[in-house]
């Protein structure tokens, strides 16, 4: 009896994470590792027994660069001569962007396709802070370094508006191009369809945006009809189980490529999760990983995967030094994720090569510093304060005393020095560019990777798989030679397992993203003189 062909069944739901998924005991969210997902799709494309893919996409939580990486892997799967089918209970822009990499798209009868275009938004809190007697005394180097505008202005500056419009234009072009190629339409037709959205499932069929509507249990028969042979559905572990003990033992002598993830705010100390469950990339932990990879004789090359908007200047500089030391010993390739800006870009520039997705947000070569002052709040609360100090600038970091003119001049001088003597020079040295060219691309300006490549800020467009291939080539490992990919990760502590996340049942409601982002910057500014932080958090929906 002839064996049935295999159909890989993947369900993408909720969060697709960089690095190793971490769960607290209270977590209800499904987390899928990007690295694991890409490896499964690669192996399925190479497996002669796998004839098809059944992908279910539902309420994804992933940035556009991650979606680009998965979409490319899906296109490679199809290019191997295999059929890919996608099922969506409902879909928005991100889900549909990913789904159009498949041969056939189906939706639940009661579903909806919210194909409505992209929008970027920025929030301003100056007047809110003023109501509570708080004032932001934040200063930056670079007219495009607009992180402070959230707290110091009530609307976008012309420079901030210009860079946000260019970012949005690049995202829209990538979005329209993907939909046009995936659905075999002209880009003008795609624009018309987006402007006519959203759609019910039946309207989406009429507009040729999907192939049909059905229930999930009806898909297997439709897929067998498309492929023309009986299929047996198999989960991802049937294709690739990951790095188990036996596999590590059997591959222990193979040359290794180390993958080190830098995810979240860059801070001093150990990598950890904050009280909200978000990742913090600790310079001490990342530095230890880089030191180990540099000294290991079996590690032939390193991939530094960066998904960070930046952080403190001190922590970023510590990681920069470790990356520079690795480069002297062996190749290191920086792979940029959704965001690798300011401090996230700073730590990448010593790498042998920098690779990013077209929709990666990067650049932001600039510096920010200052503090928040609560003097007016104390007055309103009728709190009296007396200070006895020694030294003209003893209250330089005080939250209850504004900067004097001398202190303000001192702060500006320090920020300008870090920008000129550290940031500009290190980017110029790492990218082999003149300092004036880096300054023109800098001044705090944020770019998509597609534009940054044209400015010489990175080498090529691609994702984690392309970065690993580049590392292999730089290390001189033959293309057909077997290697072992080793992921460095921290061991979660007991407090991490017991920390409720925003989506846990022990929290009544999840704070709005803009509130969380404001608190992030507030926590960084306190007690830190130099920040390498992206000008603003950009949510492109």
N, C-alpha and C positions, 0 to 999 in steps of 0.2 A: 504494500500500500504506500502510495506517495505521501511524503511528509508535507504537512501544511506549511506554507510560508508564514513568516512572523510579521506582525504589525506592532510596532512600538507605540505604546499608549502613554502619553504624557499629559498631566494636568497641571497647568500653571495658574496658580491662584494666590492672591495676596502678594507677599513680598518676595522679590528676587534679590538676594543679598550678595555682596562682595565677600570673599573669604568663606569662612566656615560658619554656618548658621548657629546662632546661640539662642537658647530658649530659657526663660525662667519657668518655674513650676506653675506659674499662674498664666502663662501665655496661651492664647487661643489662636494666634495667627500662624498660618502656614508659611514656612520660609524655605525657599529653594536656592541652593548655591548656584551662582552663575557659572563658576568653573566646572562644577559637576555636570550641569545641564549641557554646556558646550562639548564636554568630553563624551557624553552619552550620544549626542547627535553625530559627532565625528565618527564614533565607533559603529553606530547604526548605519551610517552611509557606507562604511567599508565592509560591513557584514553581508555576505552574499545571501544569507537566509532571510534577512529583513527586506520585505518588499514594499512596506508602506508605513506611514506615520499617522496616528490619530491624535491630534493636539486639541486639548480643551483649554480655552483662555477665559478667565473669569476674574474681574475686578483686580487687575494687576496693580502692584505698587512697585514701580521700577522707573528709573530715569531713562531718558532718551538714548543715551550712549549704551546702556545695558540692552535696551530693546534693539538697537542697531546690531550689536554683537550676536544676539540670538537670531535676528532676522537673516544675517549673513550665513549663519550655520544652517538655517532652514533652506536657504537657497542652495547651499552646497549639497545638502541631502537630496534635493530635487535634481541637481545636476548629475548625481550619481545614477540617475535613471529610475528613481523611486518616487512613489506617489505620496503626497502630503495632503491631509485633509484637516481642516480646522473647524471646531464647533464652539460657538459663543452663545451662552444664555442671553447675554446682552453685551454691548461693547461701546467703548468710547474711542477717542482719538488714538490712544496708545495701544489698546487691544486690537483695533482694526489695522493700524500700522504694522503690527507684528503679523496679523493673520494674512495679510495680502502677500506674504511670502509663500503661502501654500497654494496648491493646485485648485482646491475646492473649498468654499466657505459655506457653512450652514449655521442657522440661528434658530433658537427656540421660537415657537409660534407666538408666544406672548412677549418676546424680547423686543428690544429697541436698539437702534444704531445711532448713537449720539455723535454723529460726524458733523461737527459744528465749527471747525477751524481752531486755531491756536490763539491764546491770549497770554500776555505777560503782565504781572501786576506787582506793584511796589507800595508799601504802606509807610505812612509818616506819622510819628508819634510825638512831635514837638509840643503840640497844644495839649495833648493828654498829659505829658510830663509836667507841663506848666500848671495844670489844674492841681497837681499834687505838690507843687513847689519844688520840682526838680528841674535842673538845667544841665544840658550836655555841653561840656567844654572839650570837644573832640577836634583834632586837627590832623590833616593828612598831607602827604607829599604826592602831587599829581592831581590835576584837575578832574580826572576820571575816577579817582579813588573816592567813591561816594558812599562808603559804608556809613559815615557819620550823618549823611543827609536824612536818614530815617529819624534821627533825633534832633537835628538842627534846622531842618527846613519843613515847609508844609507842602512842597511840590518838588518835582524833579528839576534839577539844573539842566541847562541845554546839553551839557556833555553827557550826563547820565541818560537823558532821553535819546540822544543820538546812538549811544552804544546799545541800549535796550532795543531800539528799532532795528539796528543791524543784526543783532542776535536773533530777533524774531523773524526777520526776513530770511536768514539762513536756515532756521528751523522749518519755516514754511516751505522753502524750496526743497529741502530734503524730504519733507512729508509728502508734498505733491509729487515729487519724482518717484518715490516709493510706490504710491498709490497708482500712478500712471503706468509704471512698468508691471506692477502686480496684477492689475485689472485690464491691461492692454487697452488703455485709453490715452487720449491726448491730455496734456496738462490743463488746457483750457476747459476741457470737459470735467476734469476733476474739480477745478475751481467752481464751476457751475453747480456740481453736485453738493459740494461742501456748503455753498451759500443757500442751498435749498433744504439743508438738514435742520433738525434731526429726522430720522425715519423710523417707522414701525418695521417689523420684520418683513411684512408683505410688501411694503413700499420699497424696502431695500432690494427685494427680488426683482420688482418691476424696473428699478433703476440700474439693474445689473451689478449691484454692489456685492451681492452674495448669490450663490447658486440655488439655494432653496431653504425651506424651513422644515424642521422635523424635531422629534424628540431624541434625547441622547441615546435611548435604546435602539433606535432605528438606524443608527449610523453604521453599525458593523455590516449590515446587509448592503447598504449603499456603497460602502468602501470595497467590499468584495466584488460588487458589480463593476466598479471603476477599474479595479486591478485585474479582474478576470480570473481569479483563482481563490480557493478557500484560504482564510487567514486565521491565525491564532494570536489573540491579543496578549502582549507581554509587557510587564512594567519595566521601567529603566534599570533596576538592579539585575534584571535578566541579561541586559546588554553590558553593563559595567557596574560592578558592586562597590568600587572604590578601593581605597588602600587598606585592605585587611592584613592581618598578621602574616598569613601564608604568602600573600602577594609581596609584602615587604621583604620577606625572607628569600623568596625566589628571585627578586630583582635587586638584591642588596649590592651587587657588584656592578650594576649598570651606571654609566655616567649620569649625573643628576643635574637638573635645572631647579633651582630653588625659587619659589614664588612667595614673596613677602607682601602682605596687604597693609596699606596705610589708609584706614577708613575713619572718617569723622574729623573732629577738631584735633589739631596738633597741639599737644600740651606737654609739659614736663612731667617726669615721673613714669609710672607704669601705665600701660594700656589698660583701660577699664571701661565700665559703663557708668554714665551719670545716673542721677536719680530717676530720670525719665526712661532709662533703658537704652539711650543712644550711645554709640561707640565713641570713645575718646582714644586717639592714637598717641600713646605715650612715647616720648623720645627715648626713654630708658629701655623700654621693651623692644622698640623697633631697632635701636642701636645694638642690642644684644643679638637679635636675629641676624642683622647684617654682619656683625663680627663673626658669628658662628659660620655663616655661609662663606665669608671671606677666608676663614682658616681651614674649612673642610676641604680635604684633597679630592673628595668624590664629587663635590659641587663644582661643575665646570662653568656655569653661568648663573646669573640671577635675574629674575623679573621682579621689578618693584611696581606693584599695582597700586595706584594712587587714586583715591576717591575722597577728596578733602577740599573744603573751601579755604583752608589755611588755619592759622592759630597764632600762637605767640612767636615772636622773633627768636627768642632764646631756644625754644624747642625745635623750631624749624632749622636753625643753624646747626644744632647738634646732629640732627639727622642728615643734613647736607654733608657734614664732615664724614660721617660713616659711609655715605654713598660714594663720596670721592675716594675714600680709602679702598672700597671694593673695586672701583674702576681701575685702580693701579694694579690689582692682583688678577682680575678676571673680568670678562664682559658683564655689564649690567644694563638691562633694557628697562626703561620706564614705560609702563602701560597706563594711560590716563583713562579714568572712568567718566562718570557723569560730570563731575566737577574736579578740576585739579588747578585751582587758581590761587594766586598770592602765595602763601606758604606751601600749598600743595604743588605749585609749579616750582617754587624755590628749591624744594628738596629733589626735584626731578632733573634739574639742569646739569648736574655732574655726570649723568648717565651716558653710556656709550651711544645709545639711540633713544629717541622719544617717539612713541607711537600712540595715537589717539583716534577715537571715532570722530566722524565729521561733526557730530552734535555735542562733542565734549566742550564744556565751558572752561576756558583756561586763560592764562595771562594774568591780568591784575597785578602787574609789576609796580608796586607802590607800597607805602607804609602809612599806618594809622596809629594815633596815640592820644591820650588825654584821660579825662575822668568825668564822672557825673557829680554834680554839686547839689546837696540837699539843704543848703543854708536857708532858703525861703521856707522849706517844709518845717524846719525847726522853729522858725519865727511864727508860722501859722499855728503850730501846736503849743505855742507859748513855752517852748523849751529854751531855757537860758544856758549859755555856754561860756565858760571862761577857760583860757588857755595860757599856760606858762611854758615857754619854749626857749630853747637855746639854739641859735643858728637862724640865719635869715630865711631859710627855706625849709624849716622843720615841718611845715604843714603842706609840703608839696603834694603829697598823696592823700591829704585829708579830704573826706567827702563833704565836709562842712565849711570849707574855705575855698573860694575861687582862686585861680592862678593870678599871681601878681604879674605885672608887665615883664619883669625880669625872668620869672619862672616860665612864662609863656614863650619868651624868646629862647630860653634854655631848651624847652621841649621841642620847639621847631628846629633848632640847630641839631639836636640829637636825631630827630626823624630824618632830616635832610642828609646827615652824615651816613646813617644806615642805608638810605636809599642809594646814595652815590657810591659809597665805599664798599658796601656789601652786596646789595641786591643787583645793581647795574653791572658791577664788575664781575660778579659770579655768573650772571647770565651771559655776559659777553664772552667770558673765558670758556664756559661750558658749551656754548653754541657757536663759538668761533665767529663772533660778530663784532663790529665796531661798537663802542659804547654809545655813540650818538644814535646809531640805528636802534639799539635796544631802548634808549630813552624815547625815541619817537614811537616805538611799539609799546612802551610802558606808560608812565604817567598814570598808573592805576587802571588802564583800560582793559576791559574784558573782551575776549575774542572767542568765536567758535574755532574748533581745531582746524576747520577747513581754511579759514582766513589766517590762522596762526602759522600754518604750514607755509603759506606764501610769504610770510614775514621771516621765516627761518627759525621760529620758536620751537618747532618740532620737525621730525624727519619724514614721517609718512602716516597715512590714515589706516587704521585697523584696530583690532580688539585684542583680547588676551591670547587667543590662539596664534595670531600673527606675531605677537610679542615673543611667545615661546619659540616659534620657528626662527625668528630673528636671533634670539639668544643661542639657539642651536647652531646656526650658521656662524655667528661670531666666535663660538667656542670651538669651531672646526669639527663638529660631530657630523658624520655623513647623514644625508637625508634619510636613508633607509636603516641607519643604525638605531638600535633600541635604546631608549632613555627612560629615566624615571623622573616624573615631576613630583617634587616634594613641596608641600605647602606648610609654611611656618605659621603657627597660631598659638595664642596664649591659652593656658588652661583656665577655664572659668572657675571662679571661687564660689564659696557657699553663698556669699552675699549677692553675687550675680544671679544665682539660681533662685534666690528668694526675693529679688527686686521686681515688683509688679511693673509691667510695661503699660503704656498708655491704653492699649487695647484690652487690658486684663479686666475681669469682672469686678476687681476691687477699686476701680476708678469710675466715678460717676459719668465723667465726660472727658473727651480728649481736647486739650487746649487747641485753639486755632493755630495753624502753622506760623502765622506772623507773630503771635505771642511767644511761641517757643523760640523763634529765631531772634527776637528782641532780647529774650532772657539769655540766650547764648552769648550775644555780644556784650551784654551787661556783665555777665560773669567773667568774660575774658578781659574786659577793660580794667576791672578792679585790680589794682596792684601790679599791672603790667604796663611798662613804659612804651614798648614797641610791639605793634600787632601787624602780622601779615595776614590780612583777612580780606575776603572778596568784598567788593563794593556793596553788594546787596544779594540777598537770596532771591533767585529768579525761579518762579514756578511758571512753567509754560504748560498750560492745560490743553 
